[in-house]
């Protein structure tokens, strides 16, 4: 899911867990490379590590994917989530990197939820 506000009505529906799409967040960092190469590249590199984990586990069982996500992806997600907070306060609010960070920060729980559940 891309974080479209219309989907928020599902937040309170029992039995539905909304996940946001990391590709949408990744695209925001791609768009901000010209604005702030160092911060954008760092975020993209970390997201790339998450993609590597998913490629590695592509043909694994649901339980095996959950295990590798919890062992390898969760630490990356936790660190990246913490990292975003400081740069967000340091960059001009309407800059491309600020928009990328704001997009991710606002949706971080739903962006990282995939690593905590079986589906």
Secondary structure by P-SEA (a helix, b strand, c coil): cccccccccccccccbbbbbbaaaaaaaaaaaccccaaaaaaaaaaaaaaaaaaaaaccccaaaaaaaaaacaaaaaaaaaaaaaaaaaccccccaaaaaaaaaaaacccccccccccc
